C-alpha cells in the first residue's frame, strides 16, 4: 500500500514535466503528457471535438470580441478604446493559449478544422502581441494599460483582477514551455511575476487579489523555474486571505473568502470559482512547503462541501446573485448555478489532494464532476456553452431572448464574460494528464478510457468504452524487470467490482485501490469489471428542495428526464424502487448524433393524474392523486439541452 507523505527533502524533485501539475512532493507523481495518449472512447471523442469544433469556434469569437486587439492597442499605440466590459478579458486569451499549446504538441492537431495552421497562426500572433504589450517594469494588463483608461494599475485589487490575469498567463506560459519547449511566454510571465513580488512580496504591500487563482500558478512557476520567490509569494497570498484586507463593495467578505483565515474557515463559502481556485492553490502551497495544517483544513473543507454543498452532479454554487455556494443543504434544482468554471476549479482542487494523499475518494468526486457538472457545460457539437447548469427546467420556463442571448434557445455561442469557454478548451486539452499516476514501484490508473500508457519499464494498452460500460482491459506490451504493482481505482459506486489476470479466476475488490503485484510479462492481461448497475439516490432530509424525490445514476453518469423523450410531463413521473431495479440500459441510435455509444435508460414508473388547481390546499384536503403505470426514458444529464428547449428534471418524484 501507499504511504502518503507531504514532503521528503531527500527525494529528487520531479524534472520539468509535460503535464499541467508537476508537484515536487506528495504520495503520487503524475505522468508526463506525452506518456498518455487517448486512443478511443468518450474522452478521446471530446478531445477530437475540442480540436475540430470548439477551438476554431472560440478563436473566431475571440477575434470578433476584440481580445487580441486590446493587446495590439497597447503594443502599437493605435489609440483604440478597450473592447469589452470587464478588466480581465486578457485571461480568455491566456486560457485558450494553454489549451493550444497542448494541441500544437499533439500530432495532427485540428486537421479537420483547417489544420494546425489555424491554431499556430493564432498562437503566434497572440504571443507576439502579449510580449509587445508588456510594460518596461513587467506589468501587463491591456485594460489598465489602455490609453483611454484613467485608472492606475493596482488601484482596485478587489475587482481589477490583475493578479488573476497573471495567474492564467503563468499557466499558459508553463504549458507552452512544457508542451512546445517555447519559453517566450515564460519570459513574459516571469517578468510580470517579478513585478508582483516587488509590489506584494515580503517587503511590499500586504494585499491579496479579489479573485484567487494566482496562487496555484505561482507554485507551478516555482516548480518550472526553481525560483523560491514565486512559492513565497503564493504562500503569502494564502496566509493573508481571511484577514479583512479586501476593500469591500457590492458583496461581503465571505464572497472573497476573506471572512476567516483559510485554516479557520467554517465551510466552503462565497463565490464558488474563487473558493475552488483558492483551495487548489493552498493545496499546492501545502504540498511544496510540507504544511500539514493546510491539508488538515483543506480536507475538512472538502468533506463539508461533499457532504452538504455539492449537487448530485458535482456542481458547486446554488446562488445566482453572487455566483455563490450558499448555505449547507441549500441546493435548489431549478436555481442551481453550478458554474462550469466552478466545476473545473473543484476538479483542480481534488486532483491536487489526490496527488498529495493517494486517496481515491478525491477522484471519485473528480469523476462525478467530469462526466456531469463539467461535461454539461458544452454542447454536443462543441460550439455552444452553458455558463450555469441547472438540474431542472420547468414547463413554463421563460427563456431569455433578444440582446441577452442572440435568440439562442438554451446554450449560447459566447458570453460578454466568456470565462467558461476558454476554460473548457484548456481542460479538454489536458484530459490525458488525469488518467494515470505513479509511485516508484507502481502504475496507478485513476480514470478510465482507451489509452496507451507509458512509464519507466512498462507500456500498457488500456481499452474501455467508459462510461457507457464498465469493462476495462489492460494489456502489457512492455514489462519492467522484477515485481511491479498495477493498481486500478475502484469507484465508490462500483459495488461487486471484479478483477482477473490472464483469464484466471476473478477476485471481488472493494472501492479504493485494487492492486496486482507480480512479475509482469509482455501480453499479460488484466480484466476489470465495474458493474454498471442502475441506482437511485435520495437526498439528505435537511435538503428541502429535493425531499420526496430521487435521482437516477449509472456508473459515473447522472441521468435526467427530458420532455421530448416522455409522453407524460416530467413533473408527473413518479419513480419507485421496483422500477429502478427493472431499468433497462441500451444504446440509443437516435441520440448517437449527440454522443456515439450513448446509453439511455428506460424504466417502469407511475404517472400522476393532473395536479389540483389549488396552490396551497389544507393538510389532509388534497388526498392522494391517482396514478397509472407508464414508462420513462432518461438520458445522461450532460447531454440535456442539445435538442429543442423543453422541460427537464434530474430529481424525479417518488411515491
C-alpha positions in Angstrom: 0.0 0.0 0.0 1.0 3.6 -0.5 2.4 5.6 2.4 1.2 9.1 1.8 3.7 11.9 2.6 3.7 15.6 2.1 7.4 16.3 1.7 10.6 14.4 1.7 13.6 16.6 1.0 15.8 13.6 0.3 13.8 12.6 -2.8 14.8 14.2 -6.1 12.3 16.8 -7.4 10.3 15.9 -10.5 12.0 17.4 -13.5 10.1 19.9 -15.6 7.3 17.6 -16.9 5.0 17.8 -19.8 1.9 17.9 -17.7 -0.1 20.8 -16.2 0.6 19.9 -12.5 4.1 18.7 -11.6 4.5 18.6 -7.8 7.8 18.0 -6.1 6.3 16.1 -3.2 3.3 14.0 -2.3 2.3 10.4 -2.5 1.9 10.3 -6.2 3.6 11.6 -9.4 1.6 12.4 -12.5 2.8 11.0 -15.8 4.1 13.3 -18.4 1.5 14.4 -21.0 3.4 12.5 -23.7 3.2 9.3 -21.7 -0.5 9.0 -22.1 -2.4 9.0 -25.4 -6.1 8.8 -25.5 -7.0 6.4 -28.3 -10.7 5.9 -28.2 -13.9 6.3 -26.2 -15.7 9.3 -24.9 -12.7 11.2 -23.6 -10.9 10.8 -27.0 -14.1 11.9 -28.7 -14.2 15.0 -26.5 -10.7 15.9 -27.4 -11.3 15.5 -31.1 -14.4 17.7 -30.8 -12.2 20.2 -28.9 -9.7 20.3 -31.8 -12.1 20.3 -34.7 -15.0 22.4 -33.4 -14.6 24.2 -30.0 -11.2 25.7 -30.7 -11.9 27.0 -34.2 -15.2 28.4 -33.0 -13.7 30.0 -29.9 -10.8 31.5 -31.9 -13.3 33.2 -34.2 -15.3 34.5 -31.2 -12.1 35.9 -29.5 -11.2 37.7 -32.7 -14.7 39.1 -33.1 -14.8 40.2 -29.4 -11.5 42.1 -29.8 -9.5 40.3 -27.1 -6.4 40.3 -29.3 -7.0 43.9 -30.4 -6.7 45.0 -26.8 -3.1 43.8 -26.7 -2.5 45.3 -30.2 -3.7 48.7 -29.0 -1.2 48.7 -26.1 1.7 47.3 -28.2 1.2 49.5 -31.3 -0.4 52.6 -29.6 -3.3 52.6 -32.0 -5.4 54.7 -29.6 -8.4 52.3 -29.9 -10.7 52.0 -26.9 -10.6 48.9 -24.7 -13.0 46.3 -26.1 -15.2 44.5 -23.6 -17.0 45.2 -20.3 -14.5 43.6 -17.9 -10.9 44.3 -16.9 -9.9 40.6 -17.0 -10.6 39.7 -20.6 -6.8 39.0 -21.2 -7.4 35.8 -19.4 -9.6 34.5 -22.1 -6.5 34.6 -24.4 -4.3 33.1 -21.8 -6.6 30.1 -21.0 -7.0 29.5 -24.7 -3.2 29.6 -25.3 -2.8 27.0 -22.6 -5.1 24.6 -24.5 -3.5 25.5 -27.8 0.0 24.6 -26.5 -1.3 21.0 -25.9 -3.0 20.8 -29.3 0.1 22.1 -31.2 2.2 19.5 -29.4 -0.2 16.7 -30.5 0.2 15.1 -33.9 -2.4 16.1 -36.4 -3.9 18.8 -34.2 -7.0 20.4 -35.7 -6.6 18.9 -39.2 -10.3 18.7 -39.8 -10.8 22.3 -39.0 -8.2 23.9 -41.3 -5.1 22.2 -39.9 -2.5 23.2 -37.4 -2.0 26.5 -39.3 -5.3 27.9 -37.9 -4.1 27.2 -34.3 -0.5 28.1 -35.0 -1.3 31.4 -36.6 -3.5 32.5 -33.6 -0.9 31.2 -31.1 2.0 33.1 -32.8 0.0 36.3 -33.2 -1.1 36.2 -29.6 2.4 35.5 -28.2 3.8 38.4 -30.2 1.1 40.8 -29.1 1.4 39.8 -25.4 5.1 40.2 -25.3 4.9 43.5 -27.2 2.3 44.9 -24.8 4.3 44.3 -21.6 5.4 47.4 -19.8 9.1 48.1 -19.1 8.6 47.2 -15.4 7.0 43.8 -16.3 3.4 44.9 -15.7 0.8 43.6 -18.2 -2.9 44.2 -18.4 -4.5 45.6 -21.6 -7.3 47.2 -19.6 -5.3 49.3 -17.3 -2.6 50.0 -19.9 -5.2 51.2 -22.5 -4.6 55.0 -23.0 -8.3 55.8 -22.7 -8.3 54.2 -19.2 -7.6 56.7 -16.5 -7.3 54.2 -13.7 -4.0 53.4 -12.3 -2.5 49.9 -12.1 -3.2 48.1 -8.9 -5.7 50.7 -7.9 -8.6 48.2 -7.5 -7.4 44.9 -6.2 -11.0 43.9 -5.3 -12.3 43.9 -8.9 -9.3 44.7 -11.1 -8.2 41.0 -11.4 -4.6 41.9 -12.3 -3.2 39.1 -10.2 -5.9 36.7 -11.6 -4.7 37.7 -15.0 -1.1 37.0 -14.0 -2.2 33.5 -12.8 -3.6 32.5 -16.1 -0.7 34.0 -18.0 1.7 31.8 -15.9 -0.3 28.7 -16.6 -0.3 29.4 -20.4 3.4 30.1 -20.2 4.2 26.9 -18.3 2.1 24.9 -20.8 4.0 26.4 -23.7 7.3 25.6 -22.2 6.4 22.1 -21.2 4.5 21.1 -24.3 6.3 23.0 -27.0 9.7 24.0 -25.5 8.7 27.6 -26.2 9.8 29.9 -23.4 8.7 33.2 -24.9 5.6 33.4 -22.7 7.5 32.1 -19.8 9.9 35.1 -20.0 6.9 37.5 -20.1 5.2 35.7 -17.1 8.4 35.7 -15.0 8.8 39.5 -15.6 5.2 40.1 -14.5 5.6 37.8 -11.6 8.8 39.5 -10.5 6.9 42.8 -10.7 4.2 41.3 -8.5 6.8 40.2 -6.0 8.2 43.8 -5.8 4.6 45.1 -5.2 3.2 42.4 -2.9 6.1 40.3 -1.7 7.7 40.1 1.8 8.7 43.8 1.6 5.7 45.0 -0.4 2.0 45.8 0.3 0.2 43.2 2.4 -2.7 42.7 -0.1 -4.4 40.0 -2.0 -6.3 39.8 -5.2 -10.1 39.9 -5.1 -10.2 36.7 -7.3 -7.8 33.9 -6.2 -6.1 31.9 -8.9 -2.6 33.3 -9.0 -1.6 31.1 -6.0 -1.6 27.7 -7.8 0.0 29.4 -10.9 2.9 30.8 -8.8 3.5 27.4 -7.3 3.7 25.9 -10.8 6.1 28.7 -11.9 8.3 27.8 -8.9 8.1 24.1 -10.0 9.1 25.1 -13.5 11.9 27.6 -12.7 13.1 26.6 -9.3 12.8 30.2 -8.1 11.6 30.1 -4.5 10.4 33.7 -4.6 7.3 32.5 -6.5 6.5 29.9 -3.9 7.0 32.5 -1.2 4.5 34.9 -2.8 2.0 32.2 -3.3 2.3 31.3 0.4 1.9 34.9 1.4 -1.3 35.2 -0.6 -2.8 32.1 1.0 -1.8 33.3 4.5 -3.1 36.9 4.1 -6.5 35.9 2.9 -9.2 36.0 5.6 -7.8 39.0 7.5 -10.1 41.6 6.0 -7.6 43.0 3.6 -10.0 43.2 0.6 -11.8 46.5 0.2 -15.5 45.6 0.2 -18.2 46.9 -2.1 -21.2 45.1 -3.6 -20.5 41.8 -1.7 -19.4 40.9 1.8 -16.1 39.4 2.9 -17.5 35.9 2.6 -17.8 36.3 -1.2 -14.0 36.7 -1.4 -13.2 34.1 1.3 -11.8 37.0 3.3 -14.0 36.5 6.4 -11.8 33.9 8.1 -8.2 32.7 7.6 -8.3 29.6 5.4 -7.4 27.2 8.3 -10.4 28.6 10.3 -12.9 28.8 7.5 -16.0 27.0 8.8 -17.2 25.8 5.4 -16.6 26.4 1.7 -18.2 29.8 1.1 -18.7 32.7 -1.2 -18.1 32.8 -4.9 -17.7 29.2 -6.0 -15.0 29.6 -8.6 -12.9 31.8 -6.2 -13.3 29.1 -3.5 -12.1 26.3 -5.7 -9.1 28.2 -7.1 -8.1 29.3 -3.6 -8.3 25.8 -2.2 -6.3 24.4 -5.2 -3.6 27.0 -4.7 -3.5 26.3 -1.0 -3.1 22.6 -1.7 -0.1 23.4 -3.9 1.4 25.5 -1.3 0.9 22.9 1.4 2.4 20.2 -0.9 5.5 22.2 -1.6 6.1 23.6 1.9 5.1 20.5 3.9 2.5 22.4 5.8 0.2 19.7 7.1 -2.1 22.2 8.8 -3.2 23.4 5.4 -4.1 19.9 4.4 -6.0 19.3 7.6 -8.1 22.4 6.9 -8.5 21.6 3.2 -9.6 18.0 3.9 -12.2 19.3 6.4 -13.5 21.8 3.9 -13.6 19.2 1.2 -15.6 16.8 3.3 -18.0 19.5 4.3 -18.5 20.5 0.7 -19.1 17.0 -0.5 -21.4 16.2 2.5 -23.6 19.3 2.4 -23.0 21.7 -0.5 -22.3 19.7 -3.7 -25.0 18.9 -6.1 -25.5 15.3 -7.2 -23.9 16.2 -10.5 -20.8 17.6 -8.7 -21.9 21.2 -9.4 -21.0 23.8 -6.8 -22.9 27.0 -6.3 -26.6 27.5 -5.6 -26.9 31.3 -5.8 -27.2 33.3 -9.0 -27.0 36.7 -7.2 -23.3 36.4 -6.3 -22.4 33.1 -8.1 -22.0 31.8 -4.6 -22.0 28.4 -2.9 -24.8 29.1 -0.4 -25.7 27.5 2.9 -25.4 23.9 3.8 -28.2 21.9 2.1 -29.2 25.0 0.0 -29.4 23.1 -3.3 -32.4 24.1 -5.4 -32.6 22.3 -8.6 -34.0 24.9 -11.0 -31.8 27.6 -9.4 -28.6 25.6 -9.4 -25.9 28.0 -10.6 -23.1 25.4 -10.7 -20.9 27.5 -13.0 -18.9 25.5 -15.5 -15.7 27.2 -14.2 -16.5 26.1 -10.7 -16.6 22.5 -11.9 -13.1 22.9 -13.3 -11.8 24.6 -10.1 -13.1 21.8 -7.9 -11.5 19.2 -10.1 -8.2 21.1 -9.8 -8.6 21.1 -6.1 -9.5 17.4 -5.9 -6.7 16.3 -8.2 -4.1 18.1 -6.0 -5.5 16.5 -2.9 -5.3 13.1 -4.7 -1.7 13.6 -5.7 -0.8 14.5 -2.1 -2.6 11.6 -0.4 -3.3 8.9 -3.0 -6.8 8.7 -1.6 -9.3 7.6 -4.3 -12.2 9.4 -2.7 -11.0 12.6 -4.2 -11.0 11.1 -7.7 -14.5 9.7 -7.1 -15.7 13.3 -6.8 -13.5 14.4 -9.7 -15.1 11.7 -11.9 -18.6 12.8 -11.0 -17.8 16.4 -11.9 -16.0 15.5 -15.1 -18.9 13.5 -16.6 -21.7 15.7 -15.3 -21.2 19.2 -14.0 -18.3 19.9 -16.3 -19.4 18.0 -19.4 -22.9 19.6 -19.5 -21.3 23.0 -20.0 -20.5 22.3 -23.7 -23.0 21.3 -26.4 -22.7 18.1 -28.3 -21.4 19.9 -31.4 -18.8 21.7 -29.3 -19.8 25.3 -30.3 -22.3 26.4 -27.6 -21.9 26.7 -23.8 -23.8 26.7 -20.5 -22.4 29.3 -18.0 -24.7 28.0 -15.2 -26.0 24.5 -15.0 -29.5 23.9 -13.5 -30.8 20.5 -12.6 -34.4 21.3 -13.6 -36.2 23.3 -16.3 -39.9 23.9 -15.7 -42.6 23.6 -18.4 -43.4 27.3 -18.2 -39.8 28.5 -18.1 -39.4 31.9 -19.6 -36.5 31.8 -21.9 -34.4 34.9 -22.2 -34.1 36.2 -25.7 -33.1 39.1 -27.9 -30.0 41.0 -27.0 -29.3 38.8 -23.9 -28.9 35.6 -25.8 -29.0 36.4 -29.5 -32.2 34.4 -29.7 -30.5 31.1 -28.9 -32.7 28.5 -27.2 -30.5 27.1 -24.4 -26.7 27.2 -24.7 -25.0 30.3 -26.1 -22.2 30.6 -28.6 -20.3 33.2 -26.4 -20.7 35.5 -23.4 -19.9 39.0 -22.5 -17.9 37.5 -19.7 -16.6 34.4 -21.6 -14.6 32.8 -18.8 -16.1 29.3 -19.3 -15.4 28.6 -23.0 -11.6 29.0 -22.8 -11.6 27.1 -19.5 -13.4 24.3 -21.2 -10.8 24.3 -24.0 -7.8 24.0 -21.8 -9.4 21.3 -19.6 -10.4 19.2 -22.6 -6.8 19.5 -23.9 -5.4 18.2 -20.6 -7.7 15.2 -20.1 -4.9 12.7 -20.6 -3.0 14.3 -17.7 -5.6 12.9 -15.3 -5.6 9.2 -16.4 -2.6 7.6 -14.6 -0.1 8.3 -11.8 2.9 6.6 -10.5 4.9 5.7 -7.4 8.5 4.3 -7.5 7.1 0.8 -7.7 3.6 1.1 -9.2 1.5 2.4 -12.0 -2.0 3.5 -10.9 -5.0 4.1 -13.2 -7.1 6.9 -11.8 -9.6 7.4 -14.6 -10.7 5.0 -17.4 -10.5 5.5 -21.2 -9.0 3.7 -24.1 -5.4 4.9 -23.9 -1.7 3.9 -24.4 0.2 4.5 -21.1 4.0 4.5 -20.9 6.0 4.7 -17.8 9.5 3.5 -16.8 9.8 0.0 -17.9 6.1 -0.6 -18.6 3.8 0.1 -21.5 0.2 -0.9 -21.5 -2.7 -0.6 -23.8 -6.0 0.1 -22.0 -9.3 -0.4 -23.7 -12.6 0.8 -22.2 -15.9 2.1 -23.6 -16.2 4.1 -20.4 -18.6 5.4 -19.1 -21.1 3.5 -21.2 -19.9 0.2 -19.9 -17.6 -0.9 -17.1 -15.4 -3.5 -18.8 -11.7 -2.4 -18.7 -8.9 -4.4 -20.3 -5.2 -3.6 -19.8 -2.7 -5.5 -21.9 1.0 -5.2 -21.0 3.1 -4.6 -24.1 6.4 -3.9 -22.3 7.2 -5.0 -18.8 9.7 -4.0 -16.1 12.1 -6.4 -14.5 11.1 -7.8 -11.2 7.9 -7.3 -9.2 5.8 -4.2 -10.0 2.3 -3.2 -8.9 -0.6 -2.3 -11.2 -3.4 -0.6 -9.3 -6.9 0.4 -10.5 -9.2 2.8 -8.8 -12.5 1.2 -7.9 -15.1 3.9 -7.7 -17.3 4.1 -4.6 -20.4 3.4 -6.8 -18.9 0.1 -8.2 -20.1 -2.5 -5.7 -19.1 -6.0 -6.7 -16.2 -5.0 -8.9 -14.1 -7.9 -10.1 -10.5 -8.2 -11.4 -8.7 -11.1 -13.0 -5.2 -11.6 -14.6 -4.7 -13.7 -17.8 -8.1 -15.2 -17.7 -7.7 -16.6 -14.2 -10.4 -16.5 -11.5 -12.0 -13.1 -10.9 -11.4 -11.6 -7.5 -14.0 -9.3 -6.0 -12.5 -6.0 -5.0 -13.8 -3.2 -2.7 -13.9 0.5 -3.6 -10.4 2.1 -3.3 -7.3 0.7 -5.0 -7.3 -2.8 -6.5 -3.7 -3.7 -6.6 -2.0 -6.5 -8.5 1.7 -7.1 -7.7 3.7 -9.6 -9.7 6.5 -10.0 -12.2 4.9 -9.0 -15.5 5.5 -10.2 -19.0 4.5 -8.9 -22.4 1.0 -9.9 -23.3 -0.2 -10.2 -19.7 -3.7 -9.0 -19.5 -5.7 -7.6 -16.6 -9.5 -7.6 -16.9 -11.5 -5.3 -14.6 -15.3 -5.3 -14.4 -17.1 -2.3 -12.8 -20.8 -3.3 -12.7 -22.9 -0.6 -14.2 -25.9 -1.1 -12.0 -28.7 1.5 -12.3 -29.2 3.0 -8.9 -31.4 5.7 -7.4 -30.2 8.3 -4.8 -32.4 10.2 -2.4 -31.2 13.3 -0.6 -30.4 14.3 3.0 -33.5 15.1 5.0 -32.3 18.7 5.5 -32.2 19.3 1.8 -35.7 20.7 1.3 -35.6 21.2 -2.5 -35.4 17.5 -3.3 -37.4 16.0 -0.4 -39.7 13.3 -1.8 -37.6 12.9 -4.9 -34.8 10.6 -6.2 -32.2 10.9 -8.9 -31.0 8.1 -11.1 -27.4 7.2 -12.0 -25.5 4.5 -13.8 -21.8 4.3 -13.3 -20.4 7.9 -13.0 -23.3 9.3 -15.0 -26.3 11.1 -13.6 -29.4 10.9 -15.7 -32.4 13.2 -16.3 -35.8 13.1 -18.0 -36.2 15.4 -21.0 -39.7 16.1 -22.1 -39.2 15.2 -25.7 -38.5 11.6 -24.7 -41.5 11.2 -22.5 -45.3 11.3 -23.2 -46.1 12.2 -19.6 -44.9 15.6 -18.2 -41.6 15.2 -16.5 -43.1 16.7 -13.3 -45.7 13.9 -13.2 -43.3 11.0 -13.4 -43.2 9.1 -10.1 -40.2 6.9 -9.5 -40.3 3.7 -7.4 -37.5 1.4 -6.2 -39.0 -1.5 -8.1 -38.9 0.5 -11.3 -35.3 1.4 -10.8 -34.4 -2.3 -10.2 -36.1 -3.1 -13.6 -34.4 -0.3 -15.6 -33.1 -1.3 -19.0 -29.9 0.3 -20.3 -29.3 0.3 -24.1 -27.5 2.2 -26.8 -29.9 4.6 -28.4 -29.3 5.1 -32.1 -31.4 8.3 -32.4 -29.2 10.0 -29.9 -25.8 8.9 -31.3 -25.6 12.2 -33.1 -25.1 13.7 -29.7 -22.7 11.1 -28.4 -21.6 7.9 -30.1 -22.4 4.8 -28.0 -24.7 6.8 -25.7 -26.7 4.6 -23.2 -30.2 5.6 -22.5 -32.3 4.2 -19.6 -35.9 3.1 -19.8 -37.8 2.1 -16.7 -41.3 1.5 -15.5 -42.8 4.3 -13.5 -46.2 5.6 -12.3 -47.7 8.7 -13.9 -49.6 11.0 -11.7 -53.0 12.4 -12.6 -53.2 16.2 -13.2 -52.3 18.2 -10.2 -55.1 20.1 -8.3 -55.6 23.8 -9.1 -55.3 24.9 -5.5 -51.7 26.1 -4.8 -51.9 25.6 -1.0 -54.6 23.1 0.0 -55.1 22.5 3.7 -53.3 19.5 5.1 -55.4 16.4 4.5 -57.6 18.0 1.9 -55.5 17.3 -1.2 -55.8 13.5 -0.9 -53.8 11.0 -3.0 -53.5 11.7 -6.7 -54.5 8.8 -8.9 -51.6 7.2 -10.8 -51.3 4.9 -13.8 -48.5 2.7 -15.0 -46.1 4.1 -17.6 -42.6 4.2 -18.9 -39.9 6.9 -18.5 -36.9 7.4 -20.7 -33.8 9.0 -19.1 -30.7 10.4 -20.9 -27.3 11.4 -19.5 -27.5 14.8 -17.8 -24.5 16.1 -19.7 -26.4 15.7 -23.0 -29.6 17.6 -22.0 -30.4 20.8 -23.8 -29.0 19.7 -27.2 -32.4 19.5 -28.8 -35.4 21.8 -28.5 -35.8 23.7 -25.3 -38.3 21.7 -23.3 -38.7 20.7 -19.6 -36.1 18.6 -17.8 -35.7 17.1 -14.4 -32.8 15.3 -12.6 -34.7 14.8 -9.4 -37.9 12.8 -10.1 -40.8 12.5 -7.7 -41.2 9.4 -5.6 -44.4 7.9 -4.1 
